[in-house]
Amino acid sequence: MEKAVLSGIFKPNFEFHISFLRTQIKTETQLTVENAPVTMTSNNLGSFANGLTSITVAADSSGLAEAVFTASRGTIDDIQILAASPVTSGQIAFTVNVQVPSE
């Protein structure tokens, strides 16, 4: 059985303090892992679409799992978000930098 690998992309949208997190699960020979659960957890403030600091989503047919993170009131500086899946080894650490908009 091949070991699966988790890779990630972070796309910030600073205007609305919303970040789009995307991970992809592939085997060592680059085959995608469909429907695999991926959990993303903020170690600081902010929340995901479920209103919590942690969310589990299923990867699509391309092995992509996406989540939207929103910086709530009081969320500033570097926010650490970890992504992991039980079908992979290791984690991905995202750093989301939240800044207070200038007036």
C-alpha positions as MATLAB code, in Angstrom:
seq = 'MEKAVLSGIFKPNFEFHISFLRTQIKTETQLTVENAPVTMTSNNLGSFANGLTSITVAADSSGLAEAVFTASRGTIDDIQILAASPVTSGQIAFTVNVQVPSE';
ca = [
       0.000    0.000    0.000;
       1.356    3.391   -0.973;
       1.797    6.183    1.542;
      -0.462    9.198    0.887;
       0.906   12.736    0.953;
      -0.939   15.910    1.955;
      -0.022   19.187    0.229;
      -1.567   22.604    0.733;
      -2.354   26.008   -0.747;
      -3.321   29.187    1.100;
      -5.197   31.956   -0.738;
      -5.695   35.037    1.438;
      -8.383   37.640    0.917;
      -7.278   40.466    3.199;
     -10.201   42.765    2.443;
     -12.687   40.529    4.231;
     -10.340   38.676    6.603;
     -11.324   35.409    4.960;
      -8.805   32.828    3.866;
      -9.346   29.867    1.567;
      -7.392   26.796    2.572;
      -6.962   23.954    0.120;
      -5.200   20.661    0.630;
      -4.620   17.816   -1.792;
      -4.048   14.184   -0.976;
      -2.025   12.043   -3.395;
      -0.172    8.762   -3.140;
       3.570    8.608   -3.740;
       2.900    7.805   -7.420;
       0.640   10.880   -7.703;
      -2.701    9.059   -7.652;
      -5.320   11.189   -5.923;
      -7.137    9.951   -2.832;
     -10.861   10.619   -3.265;
     -13.285   11.352   -0.407;
     -10.566   11.280    2.254;
     -11.419   13.269    5.400;
      -9.207   16.285    6.113;
      -9.380   18.139    9.424;
      -8.264   21.756    9.654;
      -7.824   23.314   13.099;
      -7.024   26.883   14.158;
      -4.839   27.048   17.237;
      -5.902   30.646   17.773;
      -9.110   32.617   17.241;
     -11.192   32.719   14.088;
     -13.588   30.124   12.743;
     -14.472   27.929    9.813;
     -17.847   27.652    8.036;
     -19.260   25.567   10.902;
     -18.579   28.418   13.388;
     -15.879   26.415   15.186;
     -12.066   26.522   15.280;
     -11.920   23.065   13.676;
     -13.635   21.529   10.658;
     -13.474   18.184    8.871;
     -14.223   18.130    5.143;
     -14.087   15.393    2.521;
     -11.693   15.589   -0.401;
     -13.323   15.694   -3.812;
     -12.627   13.378   -6.765;
      -9.325   15.225   -7.362;
      -8.211   14.690   -3.774;
      -8.818   18.382   -2.976;
     -10.275   19.429    0.368;
     -11.212   23.083    0.903;
     -12.249   25.153    3.900;
     -12.945   28.836    4.457;
     -11.400   30.434    7.566;
     -12.767   33.748    8.854;
     -10.880   35.994   11.255;
     -13.270   36.997   14.017;
     -13.055   40.102   16.204;
      -9.785   40.060   18.142;
      -8.014   37.790   15.664;
      -4.738   39.504   14.711;
      -1.158   38.664   13.723;
      -0.147   35.130   12.758;
      -2.813   32.455   13.138;
      -1.606   28.860   13.022;
      -3.842   26.360   11.239;
      -3.006   22.670   11.025;
      -4.396   20.338    8.376;
      -4.208   16.567    8.650;
      -5.884   13.437    7.366;
      -5.977    9.930    8.844;
      -4.969    8.513    5.448;
      -1.696   10.482    5.412;
       1.305   10.828    7.648;
       2.232   14.242    9.005;
       0.456   17.578    8.913;
       0.492   20.820    6.969;
       0.930   24.013    8.967;
      -0.643   27.132    7.461;
       0.192   30.574    8.848;
      -2.565   33.105    8.202;
      -1.501   36.679    8.922;
      -4.426   38.855    9.978;
      -3.969   42.626   10.108;
      -6.296   45.328   11.347;
      -7.436   47.399    8.336;
      -6.202   50.970    8.297;
      -8.862   53.602    8.714;
];
